[in-house]
């Protein structure tokens, strides 16, 4: 192989590697604020669902408190170990406090 071909191949590899690193860094920096907000939202949700007065909480109230839409709120609820009620009501609770009825 000639020197020119080797230099060209190394150059192409460098451009590709630089592009991959640049894209990964851009994604990480764009997603970081969302991830941080999601962690804070999960803390609030967990605190609400662990409140001794409430076994179940209304989805509208949960999403209002954390300032998120239905889809985001439901995703975060699942991530913290919550589930929806089985009777079709828009209620959510922690699985550890509201286990499934195994007899159904």
DSSP file (Angstrom, degrees, kcal/mol; ACC not computed):
  #  RESIDUE AA STRUCTURE BP1 BP2  ACC     N-H-->O    O-->H-N    N-H-->O    O-->H-N    TCO  KAPPA ALPHA  PHI   PSI    X-CA   Y-CA   Z-CA
    1    1 A X              0   0    0      0, 0.0     2,-0.1     0, 0.0     0, 0.0   0.000 360.0 360.0 360.0 140.7    0.0    0.0    0.0
    2    2 A X     >  -     0   0    0      1,-0.1     4,-2.0     4,-0.0     3,-0.2  -0.409 360.0-113.9 -81.7 161.2    1.2    3.4   -0.8
    3    3 A X  H  > S+     0   0    0      1,-0.2     4,-2.6     2,-0.2     5,-0.2   0.858 115.9  57.0 -60.4 -38.2    1.7    6.2    1.8
    4    4 A X  H  > S+     0   0    0      1,-0.2     4,-2.2     2,-0.2    -1,-0.2   0.891 106.9  48.2 -63.2 -39.8   -1.1    8.2    0.2
    5    5 A X  H  > S+     0   0    0      2,-0.2     4,-2.7    -3,-0.2    -1,-0.2   0.916 111.9  49.3 -67.4 -43.2   -3.6    5.4    0.6
    6    6 A X  H  X S+     0   0    0     -4,-2.0     4,-2.8     1,-0.2     5,-0.2   0.926 111.8  48.7 -61.4 -45.2   -2.6    4.8    4.2
    7    7 A X  H  X S+     0   0    0     -4,-2.6     4,-2.4     1,-0.2    -1,-0.2   0.901 112.2  49.5 -62.2 -40.7   -2.9    8.6    5.0
    8    8 A X  H  X S+     0   0    0     -4,-2.2     4,-2.4     2,-0.2    -2,-0.2   0.917 111.9  47.2 -65.0 -43.8   -6.3    8.6    3.3
    9    9 A X  H  X S+     0   0    0     -4,-2.7     4,-2.6     2,-0.2    -2,-0.2   0.931 113.1  48.4 -64.0 -45.6   -7.6    5.6    5.2
   10   10 A X  H  X S+     0   0    0     -4,-2.8     4,-2.4     1,-0.2    -2,-0.2   0.896 111.6  51.4 -61.6 -39.7   -6.3    7.1    8.5
   11   11 A X  H  X S+     0   0    0     -4,-2.4     4,-2.4    -5,-0.2    -2,-0.2   0.912 110.1  47.9 -62.8 -43.7   -8.0   10.4    7.6
   12   12 A X  H  X S+     0   0    0     -4,-2.4     4,-2.5     2,-0.2    -2,-0.2   0.917 111.9  49.7 -64.4 -43.8  -11.3    8.7    6.9
   13   13 A X  H  X S+     0   0    0     -4,-2.6     4,-2.7     1,-0.2     5,-0.2   0.910 111.1  50.6 -61.5 -42.0  -11.1    6.7   10.2
   14   14 A X  H  X S+     0   0    0     -4,-2.4     4,-2.5     2,-0.2    -2,-0.2   0.903 110.3  48.5 -62.7 -42.7  -10.3    9.9   12.1
   15   15 A X  H  X S+     0   0    0     -4,-2.4     4,-2.2     2,-0.2    -2,-0.2   0.922 113.3  47.4 -64.0 -44.0  -13.3   11.8   10.5
   16   16 A X  H  X S+     0   0    0     -4,-2.5     4,-2.3     2,-0.2    -2,-0.2   0.931 113.4  47.5 -63.5 -46.1  -15.6    8.9   11.3
   17   17 A X  H  X S+     0   0    0     -4,-2.7     4,-2.5     1,-0.2     5,-0.2   0.917 112.4  50.0 -62.2 -43.5  -14.4    8.6   14.9
   18   18 A X  H  X S+     0   0    0     -4,-2.5     4,-2.5    -5,-0.2    -1,-0.2   0.891 110.3  50.4 -62.0 -40.0  -14.7   12.4   15.4
   19   19 A X  H  X S+     0   0    0     -4,-2.2     4,-2.4     2,-0.2    -1,-0.2   0.905 111.0  48.4 -64.8 -42.6  -18.2   12.3   14.1
   20   20 A X  H  X S+     0   0    0     -4,-2.3     4,-2.4     2,-0.2    -2,-0.2   0.932 113.7  46.1 -64.2 -46.7  -19.2    9.5   16.4
   21   21 A X  H  X S+     0   0    0     -4,-2.5     4,-2.6     2,-0.2     5,-0.2   0.911 112.8  50.7 -63.1 -43.1  -17.7   11.2   19.5
   22   22 A X  H  X S+     0   0    0     -4,-2.5     4,-2.3    -5,-0.2    -2,-0.2   0.915 112.0  46.5 -61.7 -44.4  -19.3   14.5   18.5
   23   23 A X  H  X S+     0   0    0     -4,-2.4     4,-2.4     2,-0.2    -2,-0.2   0.909 112.7  49.9 -64.9 -43.0  -22.7   13.0   18.1
   24   24 A X  H  X S+     0   0    0     -4,-2.4     4,-2.5     2,-0.2    -2,-0.2   0.917 112.7  46.8 -62.9 -44.1  -22.5   11.1   21.4
   25   25 A X  H  X S+     0   0    0     -4,-2.6     4,-2.6     2,-0.2     5,-0.2   0.909 111.5  51.2 -65.0 -42.0  -21.4   14.2   23.3
   26   26 A X  H  X S+     0   0    0     -4,-2.3     4,-2.0    -5,-0.2    -2,-0.2   0.923 111.9  47.1 -61.6 -44.5  -24.1   16.3   21.7
   27   27 A X  H  X S+     0   0    0     -4,-2.4     4,-2.5     2,-0.2     5,-0.2   0.926 112.0  50.6 -61.8 -45.6  -26.7   13.6   22.7
   28   28 A X  H  X S+     0   0    0     -4,-2.5     4,-1.6     1,-0.2    -2,-0.2   0.920 112.5  45.5 -61.0 -45.7  -25.4   13.4   26.3
   29   29 A X  H  X S+     0   0    0     -4,-2.6     4,-0.6     1,-0.2    -1,-0.2   0.825 114.5  48.5 -70.0 -30.9  -25.5   17.2   26.8
   30   30 A X  H  < S+     0   0    0     -4,-2.0     4,-0.5    -5,-0.2     3,-0.2   0.872 116.2  42.8 -74.0 -36.9  -29.0   17.5   25.3
   31   31 A X  H  X S+     0   0    0     -4,-2.5     4,-2.6    -5,-0.2     5,-0.2   0.707  94.6  81.3 -82.5 -20.9  -30.4   14.6   27.4
   32   32 A X  H  X S+     0   0    0     -4,-1.6     4,-2.4     1,-0.2     5,-0.2   0.896  91.3  47.8 -57.1 -47.4  -28.7   15.6   30.7
   33   33 A X  H  X S+     0   0    0     -4,-0.6     4,-2.4    -3,-0.2    -1,-0.2   0.889 113.1  49.6 -62.9 -36.5  -31.2   18.3   31.7
   34   34 A X  H  > S+     0   0    0     -4,-0.5     4,-2.7     2,-0.2    -2,-0.2   0.919 110.9  49.1 -66.5 -42.7  -34.1   15.9   31.0
   35   35 A X  H  X S+     0   0    0     -4,-2.6     4,-2.1     2,-0.2    -2,-0.2   0.905 111.7  49.3 -62.7 -40.8  -32.5   13.1   33.0
   36   36 A X  H  X S+     0   0    0     -4,-2.4     4,-1.8    -5,-0.2    -2,-0.2   0.922 112.2  47.8 -64.7 -44.1  -31.9   15.5   35.9
   37   37 A X  H  X S+     0   0    0     -4,-2.4     4,-2.5     1,-0.2    -2,-0.2   0.902 110.1  53.3 -62.8 -41.0  -35.5   16.7   35.7
   38   38 A X  H  X S+     0   0    0     -4,-2.7     4,-2.6     1,-0.2    -1,-0.2   0.885 106.3  52.6 -62.5 -39.0  -36.8   13.1   35.6
   39   39 A X  H  X S+     0   0    0     -4,-2.1     4,-1.8     2,-0.2    -1,-0.2   0.915 111.3  46.1 -63.5 -42.2  -34.8   12.2   38.7
   40   40 A X  H  X S+     0   0    0     -4,-1.8     4,-1.9     2,-0.2    -2,-0.2   0.897 112.3  51.3 -66.6 -39.8  -36.4   15.1   40.6
   41   41 A X  H  X S+     0   0    0     -4,-2.5     4,-2.6     1,-0.2    -2,-0.2   0.901 107.8  52.3 -63.5 -40.6  -39.8   14.2   39.3
   42   42 A X  H  X S+     0   0    0     -4,-2.6     4,-2.6     1,-0.2     5,-0.2   0.881 106.7  53.5 -64.3 -37.2  -39.4   10.6   40.4
   43   43 A X  H  X S+     0   0    0     -4,-1.8     4,-2.3     2,-0.2    -1,-0.2   0.925 110.8  46.6 -61.8 -44.0  -38.5   11.8   43.9
   44   44 A X  H  X S+     0   0    0     -4,-1.9     4,-2.5     2,-0.2    -2,-0.2   0.928 112.7  49.2 -63.7 -45.4  -41.7   13.8   44.1
   45   45 A X  H  X S+     0   0    0     -4,-2.6     4,-2.6     1,-0.2     5,-0.2   0.930 111.6  48.6 -60.1 -46.1  -43.8   10.9   42.8
   46   46 A X  H  X S+     0   0    0     -4,-2.6     4,-1.5     1,-0.2    -1,-0.2   0.918 111.0  50.8 -60.8 -43.9  -42.3    8.5   45.3
   47   47 A X  H  < S+     0   0    0     -4,-2.3     4,-0.5    -5,-0.2    -1,-0.2   0.910 112.0  47.2 -61.0 -42.5  -42.8   10.9   48.1
   48   48 A X  H >< S+     0   0    0     -4,-2.5     3,-0.9     1,-0.2    -2,-0.2   0.911 113.4  47.4 -65.6 -41.6  -46.5   11.4   47.1
   49   49 A X  H 3< S+     0   0    0     -4,-2.6    45,-0.4     1,-0.2    -1,-0.2   0.672 109.9  53.4 -77.1 -16.0  -47.1    7.6   46.8
   50   50 A X  T 3< S+     0   0    0     -4,-1.5    -1,-0.2    -5,-0.2    -2,-0.2   0.479  76.9 125.2 -93.0  -4.0  -45.4    6.9   50.1
   51   51 A X    X   -     0   0    0     -3,-0.9     3,-1.3    -4,-0.5    -3,-0.0  -0.342  64.3-134.5 -58.3 130.4  -47.6    9.3   52.0
   52   52 A X  T 3  S+     0   0    0      1,-0.3    -1,-0.2     3,-0.0     3,-0.0   0.753 100.5  56.7 -62.9 -24.3  -49.3    7.4   54.8
   53   53 A X  T 3  S+     0   0    0      1,-0.1     2,-0.5     2,-0.0    -1,-0.3   0.707 104.5  57.0 -78.6 -19.1  -52.7    8.9   54.2
   54   54 A X    <   +     0   0    0     -3,-1.3    -1,-0.1    -6,-0.2     3,-0.1  -0.950  42.3 171.0-124.6 123.3  -52.9    7.8   50.5
   55   55 A X  S    S+     0   0    0     -2,-0.5     2,-0.3     1,-0.2    39,-0.3   0.773  83.9  28.4 -89.1 -33.6  -52.6    4.3   49.2
   56   56 A X  S    S-     0   0    0     37,-0.1     2,-0.4    35,-0.0    -1,-0.2  -0.944  70.9-158.8-127.2 147.5  -53.6    5.5   45.7
   57   57 A X  E     -A   92   0A   0     35,-2.8    35,-2.8    -2,-0.3     2,-0.2  -0.972  25.9-109.0-129.0 146.2  -53.2    8.8   43.9
   58   58 A X  E  >  -A   91   0A   0     -2,-0.4     4,-2.3    33,-0.2    33,-0.2  -0.495  20.6-134.8 -72.9 135.0  -55.0   10.4   41.0
   59   59 A X  H  > S+     0   0    0     31,-3.1     4,-2.8     1,-0.2     5,-0.3   0.878 104.2  56.8 -58.6 -40.4  -53.0   10.6   37.8
   60   60 A X  H  > S+     0   0    0     30,-0.3     4,-2.0     1,-0.2    -1,-0.2   0.916 109.7  44.7 -59.1 -43.6  -54.1   14.2   37.2
   61   61 A X  H  > S+     0   0    0     -3,-0.2     4,-2.5     2,-0.2    -1,-0.2   0.920 112.9  51.2 -67.3 -43.3  -52.8   15.3   40.5
   62   62 A X  H  X S+     0   0    0     -4,-2.3     4,-1.9     1,-0.2    -2,-0.2   0.941 113.3  43.7 -59.6 -48.7  -49.5   13.4   40.1
   63   63 A X  H  X>S+     0   0    0     -4,-2.8     5,-1.9     1,-0.2     4,-1.1   0.853 112.5  53.5 -69.0 -32.9  -48.8   14.9   36.7
   64   64 A X  H  <5S+     0   0    0     -4,-2.0     3,-0.3    -5,-0.3    -1,-0.2   0.933 108.3  49.8 -64.2 -45.2  -49.8   18.4   37.8
   65   65 A X  H  <5S+     0   0    0     -4,-2.5    -2,-0.2     1,-0.2    -1,-0.2   0.884 118.1  37.9 -62.8 -40.0  -47.4   18.2   40.8
   66   66 A X  H  <5S-     0   0    0     -4,-1.9    -1,-0.2    -5,-0.2    -2,-0.2   0.553 106.3-125.6 -91.8  -6.0  -44.5   17.2   38.6
   67   67 A X  T  <5 +     0   0    0     -4,-1.1     2,-0.3    -3,-0.3    -3,-0.2   0.918  64.8 124.6  67.7  44.6  -45.4   19.3   35.7
   68   68 A X      < -     0   0    0     -5,-1.9    -1,-0.2    -6,-0.1    -2,-0.1  -0.844  59.5-106.0-131.8 167.3  -45.4   16.6   33.1
   69   69 A X     >  -     0   0    0     -2,-0.3     4,-2.5     1,-0.1     5,-0.2  -0.298  43.6 -94.1 -84.7 175.4  -47.7   15.1   30.5
   70   70 A X  H  > S+     0   0    0      1,-0.2     4,-2.8     2,-0.2     5,-0.2   0.930 122.3  48.4 -55.0 -51.1  -49.6   11.7   30.8
   71   71 A X  H  > S+     0   0    0      1,-0.2     4,-2.3     2,-0.2    -1,-0.2   0.918 114.1  44.8 -61.5 -46.4  -46.9    9.7   28.9
   72   72 A X  H  > S+     0   0    0      2,-0.2     4,-2.5     1,-0.2    -1,-0.2   0.925 114.0  50.0 -63.9 -44.7  -44.0   11.1   30.9
   73   73 A X  H  X S+     0   0    0     -4,-2.5     4,-2.5     1,-0.2    -2,-0.2   0.926 111.8  47.4 -61.8 -45.5  -45.8   10.7   34.2
   74   74 A X  H  X S+     0   0    0     -4,-2.8     4,-2.3    -5,-0.2    -1,-0.2   0.902 111.4  51.4 -63.5 -40.5  -46.7    7.1   33.5
   75   75 A X  H  X S+     0   0    0     -4,-2.3     4,-1.9    -5,-0.2    -2,-0.2   0.934 112.6  45.6 -61.2 -45.7  -43.2    6.3   32.4
   76   76 A X  H  X S+     0   0    0     -4,-2.5     4,-1.4     2,-0.2    -2,-0.2   0.885 110.1  54.4 -66.7 -38.6  -41.7    7.7   35.6
   77   77 A X  H  <>S+     0   0    0     -4,-2.5     5,-2.4     1,-0.2     3,-0.4   0.922 109.2  47.8 -60.4 -44.3  -44.3    6.0   37.7
   78   78 A X  H ><5S+     0   0    0     -4,-2.3     3,-1.2     1,-0.2    -1,-0.2   0.885 107.6  56.7 -63.5 -37.7  -43.4    2.6   36.2
   79   79 A X  H 3<5S+     0   0    0     -4,-1.9    -1,-0.2     1,-0.3    -2,-0.2   0.792 107.2  48.3 -65.3 -27.7  -39.7    3.4   36.7
   80   80 A X  T 3<5S-     0   0    0     -4,-1.4    -1,-0.3    -3,-0.4    -2,-0.2   0.404 126.1 -97.3 -94.4   3.9  -40.3    3.9   40.5
   81   81 A X  T < 5S+     0   0    0     -3,-1.2    14,-2.7    -4,-0.3    15,-0.4   0.809  76.5 138.5  89.7  31.2  -42.3    0.7   40.9
   82   82 A X  E   < -B   94   0A   0     -5,-2.4     2,-0.3    12,-0.3    12,-0.3  -0.628  30.5-164.5-102.5 166.2  -45.8    2.0   40.7
   83   83 A X  E     -B   93   0A   0     10,-2.8    10,-2.2    -2,-0.2     2,-0.2  -0.968  22.7-107.2-144.6 160.1  -48.8    0.6   38.9
   84   84 A X  E     -B   92   0A   0     -2,-0.3     8,-0.2     8,-0.2     6,-0.1  -0.492  46.6 -93.8 -81.8 158.3  -52.2    1.7   37.8
   85   85 A X    >   -     0   0    0      6,-2.2     3,-0.6     4,-0.5    -1,-0.1  -0.338  26.5-131.0 -68.5 156.7  -55.3    0.4   39.6
   86   86 A X  T 3  S+     0   0    0      1,-0.2    -1,-0.1     2,-0.1    -2,-0.0   0.561  96.2  71.1 -86.5  -8.8  -57.0   -2.7   38.1
   87   87 A X  T 3  S-     0   0    0      2,-0.1    -1,-0.2     1,-0.0     3,-0.1   0.304 112.3-104.7 -95.0  10.9  -60.5   -1.2   38.1
   88   88 A X  S <  S+     0   0    0     -3,-0.6     2,-0.1     1,-0.3    -2,-0.1   0.407  76.3 135.8  85.8  -3.6  -59.9    1.3   35.3
   89   89 A X        -     0   0    0      1,-0.1     2,-2.0     2,-0.0    -4,-0.5  -0.459  69.3-112.7 -73.3 151.1  -59.8    4.3   37.5
   90   90 A X  S    S+     0   0    0     -2,-0.1   -31,-3.1    -3,-0.1     2,-0.4  -0.277  75.4 129.2 -80.9  55.0  -56.9    6.8   36.8
   91   91 A X  E     -A   58   0A   0     -2,-2.0    -6,-2.2   -33,-0.2     2,-0.3  -0.863  38.4-167.6-114.0 144.5  -55.3    5.9   40.1
   92   92 A X  E     +AB  57  84A   0    -35,-2.8   -35,-2.8    -2,-0.4     2,-0.3  -0.969  10.7 165.3-131.5 146.9  -51.7    4.9   40.7
   93   93 A X  E     - B   0  83A   0    -10,-2.2   -10,-2.8    -2,-0.3     2,-0.2  -0.975  43.5 -85.3-152.0 162.7  -49.9    3.4   43.7
   94   94 A X  E >>  - B   0  82A   0    -45,-0.4     4,-1.8   -39,-0.3     3,-0.8  -0.504  32.2-134.3 -70.4 138.1  -46.7    1.7   44.6
   95   95 A X  T 34 S+     0   0    0    -14,-2.7    -1,-0.1     1,-0.3   -13,-0.1   0.870 105.5  60.0 -61.6 -37.1  -46.7   -2.0   44.0
   96   96 A X  T 34 S+     0   0    0    -15,-0.4     3,-0.3     1,-0.2    -1,-0.3   0.797 114.8  35.4 -63.8 -26.5  -45.2   -2.7   47.4
   97   97 A X  T <4 S+     0   0    0     -3,-0.8    -1,-0.2     1,-0.2    -2,-0.2   0.654 129.1  35.5 -96.3 -19.9  -48.2   -1.0   49.0
   98   98 A X  S  < S-     0   0    0     -4,-1.8    -1,-0.2    -5,-0.0    -2,-0.1  -0.578  79.3-175.4-134.0  68.4  -50.7   -2.2   46.5
   99   99 A X        -     0   0    0     -3,-0.3     2,-0.1    -2,-0.2    -3,-0.1  -0.219  35.9 -93.0 -65.8 158.4  -49.8   -5.8   45.4
  100  100 A X        -     0   0    0      1,-0.1     2,-0.9     2,-0.0    -1,-0.1  -0.416  36.7-112.3 -69.4 145.9  -51.8   -7.5   42.8
  101  101 A X    >   -     0   0    0      1,-0.2     3,-1.2    -2,-0.1    -1,-0.1  -0.729  28.4-164.4 -79.2 108.9  -54.6   -9.7   43.9
  102  102 A X  T 3  S+     0   0    0     -2,-0.9    -1,-0.2     1,-0.2    -2,-0.0   0.609  78.5  70.0 -72.7 -12.8  -53.3  -13.2   42.9
  103  103 A X  T 3         0   0    0      1,-0.2    -1,-0.2    -3,-0.0    -2,-0.0   0.541 360.0 360.0 -85.4  -6.1  -56.8  -14.8   43.2
  104  104 A X    <         0   0    0     -3,-1.2    -1,-0.2     0, 0.0    -2,-0.1   0.456 360.0 360.0 -88.2 360.0  -58.2  -13.1   40.2
